[in-house]
Amino acid sequence: MATLIECIPNVSEGVRTEVVDAIVNAALSAGRGVTLLDRSSDKDHNRSVLTFLGDGPGLVDAMAALVGKATELIDLRQHKGEHPRLGATDVVPFVPVRGATMKECVALAEELGKRVAEANALPVYLYEEAARSEERRNLANVRKGEFEGLAKKMESPSWAPDFGPARPHESAGAVVIGARAFLVAYNINLGTANLAIADRIAKAIRHLSGGYRYAKAMGVALTDRGQVQVSINMTNFEKTPLHRVFETVLSEATRHGVAVVGSEIVGLVPQGALFAAAEHYLRLEAPPEPQVLETKLLEMSLSGRLARSE
């Protein structure tokens, strides 16, 4: 079985298309066998989420080139955006997809961390399954204070980086690298410009405030739209389903006299997350997966039972 690993670097640029192009091209040129599965940029967040697929060695080469190019082209001293960020390349997670283990992804994170620290004089923090201390497991803890507070934060011995210099890169900050399970980035947009309402709803659903165990959330202003957003990371969609979080946000928004005007998924999502929502809202009496045509065709194709024609 071929080894397949997903890598989802988040870079702190969502406005200048040419910069994101250069970063993506650097990765694809360096990573043998690496494919770009998805690319999503947001101007309000001023951030791009890139999804690559490959094996371990190819992804490490690709991500090393990506971090180098982002360090070259992105200056956080000039960066403004709604999403918290610690670095030009903010976070690089490895996710096992097929034929790979979490332990192998941790080893890849460590290899990449050491490599980009040496090549770019860049401090590197390891997080999630790659974290070397419990305090660094949660990305929010590592990113707290963001780029602007990083120099002060690094004065503490407890925040010495796992690799690289004990001071921020002057324009690129630091990079957080790790290994984790699938994460669904899910945003719900509200029909108001009142950020305080989005903040209150985010507080109601996120785990750190007593909400859902596998939900991280914050309020974000969508200035171009004149709206606000509850921006959510779902770290285990099976134990905390998307539809349950959506219903809670809808209920809280209604309580505040605000409409939910739409939602979006950033990057890729496992089909099981959407099947669960379909099963819930359609009140299906059996799981829908076996009845989905495309799923059945894919299974037949992979097993060699689907005839091919030119």
C-alpha positions as CSV (number, residue, x, y, z in Angstrom):
1,M,0.0,0.0,0.0
2,A,1.3,3.4,-1.0
3,T,2.1,5.8,1.9
4,L,-0.2,8.9,1.8
5,I,0.3,11.8,4.1
6,E,-1.5,15.1,4.1
7,C,0.3,18.4,4.9
8,I,-1.7,21.6,5.4
9,P,0.6,24.6,5.8
10,N,-1.1,27.9,6.7
11,V,0.8,30.9,5.4
12,S,0.2,34.5,6.5
13,E,-0.8,35.9,3.1
14,G,-4.3,35.9,1.6
15,V,-4.3,39.1,-0.5
16,R,-1.3,39.0,-2.9
17,T,-2.0,36.1,-5.2
18,E,1.4,36.3,-6.8
19,V,3.1,35.6,-3.4
20,V,0.9,32.6,-2.8
21,D,1.6,31.4,-6.3
22,A,5.4,31.6,-5.7
23,I,5.1,29.7,-2.4
24,V,3.0,26.9,-3.9
25,N,5.3,26.6,-6.9
26,A,8.4,26.4,-4.6
27,A,6.8,23.5,-2.8
28,L,5.7,21.6,-5.9
29,S,9.1,22.1,-7.6
30,A,11.0,20.7,-4.6
31,G,8.7,17.9,-3.5
32,R,8.9,14.8,-5.7
33,G,5.5,13.2,-6.1
34,V,3.8,15.9,-4.1
35,T,0.3,17.1,-5.3
36,L,-1.6,20.2,-4.3
37,L,-5.1,19.1,-3.4
38,D,-6.6,22.4,-2.4
39,R,-5.8,26.1,-2.0
40,S,-7.9,28.6,-0.1
41,S,-7.1,32.3,0.5
42,D,-9.1,34.7,2.6
43,K,-8.5,38.5,2.5
44,D,-10.0,39.3,5.9
45,H,-8.0,36.6,7.6
46,N,-5.0,37.6,5.3
47,R,-4.1,33.9,5.3
48,S,-3.9,31.0,2.9
49,V,-4.5,27.3,3.7
50,L,-2.8,24.9,1.4
51,T,-3.4,21.2,1.3
52,F,-0.6,18.9,-0.1
53,L,-0.5,15.1,-0.5
54,G,2.5,12.9,-0.8
55,D,4.8,10.6,1.0
56,G,7.2,11.5,3.8
57,P,10.4,12.4,2.0
58,G,8.6,14.3,-0.7
59,L,6.5,16.4,1.7
60,V,9.5,17.3,3.9
61,D,11.4,18.6,0.8
62,A,8.3,20.5,-0.4
63,M,7.6,22.0,3.0
64,A,11.2,23.0,3.5
65,A,11.0,24.9,0.2
66,L,7.7,26.4,1.1
67,V,8.9,27.7,4.5
68,G,12.0,29.2,2.8
69,K,10.0,31.0,0.1
70,A,7.4,32.3,2.6
71,T,10.2,33.6,4.9
72,E,11.6,35.4,1.9
73,L,8.4,37.0,0.6
74,I,6.3,37.6,3.7
75,D,7.1,40.4,6.2
76,L,5.0,40.2,9.3
77,R,6.0,43.7,10.3
78,Q,3.7,44.8,7.5
79,H,1.1,42.1,7.9
80,K,-2.5,42.9,9.0
81,G,-5.2,40.3,9.3
82,E,-8.0,39.0,11.5
83,H,-6.5,35.5,12.1
84,P,-3.9,35.1,14.9
85,R,-0.4,34.3,13.5
86,L,3.0,33.6,14.9
87,G,4.9,33.3,11.6
88,A,5.1,33.9,7.9
89,T,4.5,30.2,7.7
90,D,2.3,30.0,10.7
91,V,1.7,26.3,11.1
92,V,2.6,23.1,9.3
93,P,0.7,19.9,10.4
94,F,1.3,16.4,9.0
95,V,-1.7,14.1,8.9
96,P,-1.6,10.4,8.3
97,V,-4.0,9.4,5.5
98,R,-3.1,5.9,4.4
99,G,-0.2,3.5,5.1
100,A,1.3,5.9,7.6
101,T,1.2,6.2,11.4
102,M,1.0,9.2,13.7
103,K,4.5,8.2,15.0
104,E,5.9,8.5,11.5
105,C,4.3,11.9,11.1
106,V,5.8,13.1,14.3
107,A,9.2,12.0,13.0
108,L,8.5,14.0,9.8
109,A,7.6,17.1,11.9
110,E,10.9,16.8,13.8
111,E,12.9,16.4,10.6
112,L,11.3,19.4,9.0
113,G,11.6,21.5,12.1
114,K,15.3,20.9,12.4
115,R,15.8,21.5,8.7
116,V,14.0,24.8,8.4
117,A,15.5,26.2,11.6
118,E,19.0,25.6,10.3
119,A,18.2,26.9,6.7
120,N,16.3,30.1,7.7
121,A,17.6,31.0,11.2
122,L,14.0,30.4,12.2
123,P,12.7,29.3,15.7
124,V,10.5,26.3,15.5
125,Y,7.9,25.0,18.0
126,L,6.5,21.5,17.8
127,Y,2.8,21.0,18.7
128,E,0.0,18.4,19.0
129,E,1.3,14.9,18.8
130,A,4.8,16.1,18.1
131,A,4.8,18.4,21.2
132,R,7.6,17.8,23.7
133,S,5.6,19.2,26.6
134,E,1.9,19.3,27.4
135,E,1.9,23.1,27.4
136,R,2.8,23.1,23.7
137,R,0.3,20.5,22.6
138,N,-2.4,23.1,22.0
139,L,-1.7,25.4,19.1
140,A,-3.5,28.3,20.8
141,N,-1.0,28.2,23.7
142,V,2.0,28.3,21.3
143,R,0.5,31.1,19.2
144,K,-0.6,33.2,22.2
145,G,0.9,36.7,22.0
146,E,1.3,36.3,18.2
147,F,4.2,37.8,16.3
148,E,4.1,41.1,18.1
149,G,4.5,39.5,21.5
150,L,6.9,36.7,20.5
151,A,10.2,38.4,21.5
152,K,8.9,39.1,25.0
153,K,7.5,35.5,25.2
154,M,10.8,34.0,24.2
155,E,12.6,35.7,27.0
156,S,11.2,33.0,29.3
157,P,13.2,29.8,29.3
158,S,9.9,27.9,29.2
159,W,9.3,29.2,25.7
160,A,12.7,28.4,24.2
161,P,12.1,26.9,20.7
162,D,12.4,23.2,20.0
163,F,14.8,24.1,17.1
164,G,16.5,27.2,16.0
165,P,17.5,30.5,17.6
166,A,16.1,31.7,20.9
167,R,14.8,34.9,19.3
168,P,12.2,35.6,16.6
169,H,13.2,36.0,13.0
170,E,12.8,39.7,12.4
171,S,10.3,39.5,9.6
172,A,9.1,35.9,9.6
173,G,8.6,35.3,13.4
174,A,8.5,31.6,14.1
175,V,6.9,28.4,12.7
176,V,4.8,25.8,14.5
177,I,5.1,22.3,13.1
178,G,3.4,19.1,14.2
179,A,1.4,16.0,13.6
180,R,-2.3,15.6,14.2
181,A,-5.5,13.9,13.2
182,F,-8.0,15.3,10.6
183,L,-9.2,18.8,11.5
184,V,-12.2,20.5,9.9
185,A,-11.9,24.2,9.5
186,Y,-15.6,25.4,9.6
187,N,-16.8,29.0,9.6
188,I,-20.3,30.3,10.2
189,N,-21.2,33.8,9.0
190,L,-23.6,36.1,10.9
191,G,-25.8,38.8,9.5
192,T,-24.4,41.6,11.7
193,A,-21.2,43.6,11.9
194,N,-21.2,43.4,15.7
195,L,-18.0,41.5,16.6
196,A,-19.0,41.2,20.3
197,I,-21.9,38.9,19.3
198,A,-19.5,36.6,17.3
199,D,-17.2,36.6,20.3
200,R,-19.9,35.6,22.7
201,I,-21.1,32.8,20.5
202,A,-17.6,31.5,20.0
203,K,-17.1,31.5,23.8
204,A,-20.3,29.4,24.1
205,I,-19.1,26.6,21.8
206,R,-15.3,26.4,22.4
207,H,-13.9,23.8,24.8
208,L,-11.7,26.3,26.7
209,S,-14.8,28.2,27.7
210,G,-16.8,25.2,28.7
211,G,-18.3,24.3,25.3
212,Y,-17.7,21.3,23.0
213,R,-14.7,19.2,23.8
214,Y,-13.4,19.1,20.2
215,A,-14.2,22.7,19.1
216,K,-11.9,25.7,19.1
217,A,-13.6,29.0,18.1
218,M,-13.2,32.8,17.9
219,G,-15.1,35.7,16.5
220,V,-13.7,37.3,13.3
221,A,-14.7,40.6,11.5
222,L,-15.4,40.2,7.8
223,T,-14.8,43.8,7.0
224,D,-15.4,43.6,3.2
225,R,-18.8,41.9,3.8
226,G,-19.9,44.0,6.7
227,Q,-20.4,40.8,8.7
228,V,-18.8,38.8,11.4
229,Q,-17.9,35.2,11.6
230,V,-17.6,32.4,14.1
231,S,-14.4,30.8,13.0
232,I,-14.2,27.2,14.2
233,N,-11.6,24.4,14.2
234,M,-13.2,21.0,14.7
235,T,-10.5,18.7,16.0
236,N,-12.7,15.5,16.1
237,F,-15.7,15.7,13.9
238,E,-16.9,12.2,15.0
239,K,-17.1,13.1,18.7
240,T,-18.2,16.7,18.0
241,P,-20.2,16.7,14.8
242,L,-20.5,19.7,12.6
243,H,-24.3,19.8,12.7
244,R,-24.3,19.9,16.5
245,V,-22.0,22.9,16.5
246,F,-24.1,24.6,13.7
247,E,-27.3,24.1,15.7
248,T,-25.8,25.6,18.8
249,V,-24.5,28.7,16.8
250,L,-27.9,29.0,15.2
251,S,-29.6,28.9,18.6
252,E,-27.2,31.4,20.1
253,A,-27.5,33.8,17.1
254,T,-31.3,33.7,17.3
255,R,-31.1,34.5,21.0
256,H,-29.1,37.6,20.0
257,G,-31.6,38.6,17.3
258,V,-29.1,37.8,14.5
259,A,-29.4,35.6,11.4
260,V,-27.0,32.9,10.3
261,V,-26.4,33.9,6.6
262,G,-24.1,31.1,5.6
263,S,-21.2,28.8,6.4
264,E,-18.1,27.6,4.7
265,I,-15.5,24.8,5.0
266,V,-11.9,25.9,4.5
267,G,-9.7,23.3,2.8
268,L,-10.7,19.7,2.5
269,V,-13.1,17.7,4.7
270,P,-13.5,13.9,5.3
271,Q,-16.8,12.8,3.6
272,G,-17.9,11.2,6.9
273,A,-18.3,14.7,8.4
274,L,-20.8,15.6,5.6
275,F,-22.5,12.3,5.7
276,A,-23.2,12.7,9.4
277,A,-24.8,16.1,8.7
278,A,-26.9,14.6,5.9
279,E,-28.0,11.8,8.2
280,H,-29.0,14.2,10.9
281,Y,-30.9,16.8,8.9
282,L,-32.6,14.3,6.6
283,R,-33.4,12.0,9.6
284,L,-32.2,9.0,7.6
285,E,-32.9,5.7,9.3
286,A,-29.6,4.2,8.0
287,P,-26.1,5.6,7.3
288,P,-26.1,7.1,3.8
289,E,-22.6,6.0,2.7
290,P,-23.6,2.7,1.0
291,Q,-26.2,4.5,-1.1
292,V,-24.0,7.3,-2.5
293,L,-23.3,6.6,-6.2
294,E,-19.9,8.2,-6.3
295,T,-18.7,6.3,-3.3
296,K,-19.8,3.0,-4.8
297,L,-18.1,3.8,-8.1
298,L,-14.9,4.7,-6.4
299,E,-14.9,1.4,-4.4
300,M,-15.4,-0.5,-7.6
301,S,-12.7,1.4,-9.4
302,L,-10.2,0.8,-6.6
303,S,-11.0,-2.9,-6.5
304,G,-10.6,-3.2,-10.3
305,R,-14.2,-4.2,-10.9
306,L,-15.2,-1.1,-12.9
307,A,-14.5,-1.5,-16.7
308,R,-12.5,1.3,-18.3
309,S,-13.2,2.7,-21.8
310,E,-11.3,5.2,-23.9
